[in-house]
Amino acid sequence: NARDPECFGIQAAQQLSNLILNKKVRMEKDISETDRFGRLLRYVYLDNTFINQRLVESGYAFASTYPPDIKFKDTLSLAQKTAQENKLGLWNECKLH
């Protein structure tokens, strides 16, 4: 499915900022250190909240996993399904085809 990478980007960045800016987070590595663009790959936690899952389930991010980094593939896929079914965030605002 083609996705408009610009749609909802500002809102998603703002939501992430609201959740973690100026807060102490814990980052956890899966298998890879970085993606093909050199960006650091990490799962992010604020206390016991899994931030990656929170963003996906509220419709602020896609559940994208790339082997070999698939530790939370099922968790994030289920979170995306919930967001899609409830038309949350980008699933309500963006034309995804």
FILUMMI-779688 format. One record per residue (C-alpha): residue number from 0; residue in one letter; chain; y, x, z. Coordinates in nm, 2 decimals, padded with zeros to 4 digits. Each point is the difference from the previous one (the first is absolute). Layout:
N
+-----+----+----+--------+--------+--------+
:   i : aa : ch :     c2 :     c1 :     c3 :
+-----+----+----+--------+--------+--------+
: NUM :  A :  A :      Y :      X :      Z :
...
+-----+----+----+--------+--------+--------+
//
This chain:
97
+-----+----+----+--------+--------+--------+
:   i : aa : ch :     c2 :     c1 :     c3 :
+-----+----+----+--------+--------+--------+
:   0 :  N :  A :  00.00 :  00.00 :  00.00 :
:   1 :  A :  A :  00.34 :  00.13 : -00.09 :
:   2 :  R :  A :  00.24 :  00.01 :  00.29 :
:   3 :  D :  A :  00.38 :  00.03 :  00.00 :
:   4 :  P :  A :  00.05 :  00.30 :  00.22 :
:   5 :  E :  A :  00.37 : -00.08 :  00.06 :
:   6 :  C :  A : -00.06 : -00.36 :  00.12 :
:   7 :  F :  A :  00.04 : -00.03 :  00.37 :
:   8 :  G :  A :  00.04 :  00.38 :  00.04 :
:   9 :  I :  A :  00.32 : -00.02 :  00.20 :
:  10 :  Q :  A : -00.14 : -00.27 :  00.23 :
:  11 :  A :  A : -00.32 :  00.20 :  00.06 :
:  12 :  A :  A :  00.20 :  00.32 :  00.08 :
:  13 :  Q :  A :  00.21 : -00.20 :  00.24 :
:  14 :  Q :  A : -00.30 : -00.15 :  00.17 :
:  15 :  L :  A : -00.16 :  00.34 :  00.05 :
:  16 :  S :  A :  00.33 :  00.13 :  00.14 :
:  17 :  N :  A :  00.02 : -00.29 :  00.24 :
:  18 :  L :  A : -00.35 :  00.07 :  00.12 :
:  19 :  I :  A :  00.01 :  00.38 :  00.05 :
:  20 :  L :  A :  00.34 :  00.16 : -00.04 :
:  21 :  N :  A :  00.09 :  00.22 :  00.30 :
:  22 :  K :  A : -00.33 : -00.08 :  00.17 :
:  23 :  K :  A : -00.29 :  00.23 :  00.08 :
:  24 :  V :  A : -00.29 : -00.07 : -00.23 :
:  25 :  R :  A : -00.35 :  00.15 : -00.03 :
:  26 :  M :  A : -00.12 :  00.10 : -00.35 :
:  27 :  E :  A : -00.36 :  00.02 : -00.09 :
:  28 :  K :  A : -00.15 :  00.18 : -00.31 :
:  29 :  D :  A : -00.29 : -00.14 : -00.20 :
:  30 :  I :  A : -00.15 :  00.26 : -00.24 :
:  31 :  S :  A :  00.29 :  00.11 : -00.22 :
:  32 :  E :  A :  00.31 :  00.18 :  00.11 :
:  33 :  T :  A :  00.23 : -00.12 : -00.28 :
:  34 :  D :  A : -00.01 : -00.23 : -00.30 :
:  35 :  R :  A :  00.03 :  00.12 : -00.36 :
:  36 :  F :  A :  00.38 :  00.00 :  00.04 :
:  37 :  G :  A : -00.01 :  00.22 :  00.30 :
:  38 :  R :  A :  00.09 : -00.28 :  00.25 :
:  39 :  L :  A : -00.16 :  00.03 :  00.35 :
:  40 :  L :  A : -00.28 : -00.26 :  00.04 :
:  41 :  R :  A : -00.03 : -00.14 :  00.35 :
:  42 :  Y :  A : -00.09 : -00.31 :  00.19 :
:  43 :  V :  A :  00.28 : -00.08 :  00.24 :
:  44 :  Y :  A : -00.02 : -00.15 :  00.35 :
:  45 :  L :  A :  00.26 : -00.11 :  00.24 :
:  46 :  D :  A : -00.17 : -00.04 :  00.34 :
:  47 :  N :  A : -00.31 : -00.20 : -00.09 :
:  48 :  T :  A :  00.16 : -00.16 : -00.31 :
:  49 :  F :  A : -00.14 :  00.12 : -00.34 :
:  50 :  I :  A :  00.32 :  00.00 : -00.20 :
:  51 :  N :  A : -00.17 :  00.03 : -00.34 :
:  52 :  Q :  A : -00.20 : -00.33 :  00.07 :
:  53 :  R :  A :  00.31 : -00.17 :  00.15 :
:  54 :  L :  A :  00.20 :  00.07 : -00.32 :
:  55 :  V :  A : -00.28 : -00.12 : -00.23 :
:  56 :  E :  A : -00.08 : -00.32 :  00.20 :
:  57 :  S :  A :  00.36 : -00.10 :  00.01 :
:  58 :  G :  A :  00.04 :  00.05 : -00.37 :
:  59 :  Y :  A :  00.21 :  00.31 :  00.00 :
:  60 :  A :  A : -00.25 :  00.23 : -00.16 :
:  61 :  F :  A : -00.31 :  00.00 : -00.23 :
:  62 :  A :  A : -00.34 :  00.09 :  00.13 :
:  63 :  S :  A : -00.05 :  00.31 : -00.22 :
:  64 :  T :  A : -00.28 :  00.24 :  00.07 :
:  65 :  Y :  A : -00.10 :  00.30 : -00.20 :
:  66 :  P :  A : -00.33 :  00.17 :  00.05 :
:  67 :  P :  A : -00.09 :  00.20 :  00.19 :
:  68 :  D :  A :  00.27 : -00.15 :  00.24 :
:  69 :  I :  A : -00.17 : -00.33 :  00.07 :
:  70 :  K :  A : -00.04 : -00.01 :  00.38 :
:  71 :  F :  A :  00.19 : -00.33 :  00.03 :
:  72 :  K :  A : -00.08 : -00.15 : -00.35 :
:  73 :  D :  A : -00.15 : -00.32 :  00.14 :
:  74 :  T :  A :  00.26 : -00.05 :  00.27 :
:  75 :  L :  A :  00.29 :  00.04 : -00.24 :
:  76 :  S :  A : -00.17 : -00.22 : -00.27 :
:  77 :  L :  A : -00.05 : -00.28 :  00.25 :
:  78 :  A :  A :  00.36 :  00.04 :  00.12 :
:  79 :  Q :  A :  00.12 : -00.03 : -00.36 :
:  80 :  K :  A : -00.21 : -00.31 : -00.06 :
:  81 :  T :  A :  00.15 : -00.17 :  00.30 :
:  82 :  A :  A :  00.36 :  00.09 : -00.13 :
:  83 :  Q :  A : -00.08 : -00.13 : -00.35 :
:  84 :  E :  A : -00.16 : -00.32 :  00.13 :
:  85 :  N :  A :  00.30 : -00.07 :  00.22 :
:  86 :  K :  A :  00.25 :  00.11 : -00.27 :
:  87 :  L :  A :  00.17 :  00.25 :  00.24 :
:  88 :  G :  A :  00.26 :  00.26 : -00.10 :
:  89 :  L :  A : -00.05 :  00.13 : -00.35 :
:  90 :  W :  A : -00.27 : -00.25 : -00.07 :
:  91 :  N :  A :  00.27 : -00.27 :  00.02 :
:  92 :  E :  A :  00.30 :  00.20 : -00.14 :
:  93 :  C :  A : -00.14 :  00.20 : -00.29 :
:  94 :  K :  A : -00.15 : -00.09 : -00.33 :
:  95 :  L :  A : -00.34 :  00.17 :  00.01 :
:  96 :  H :  A : -00.21 : -00.02 : -00.31 :
+-----+----+----+--------+--------+--------+
//
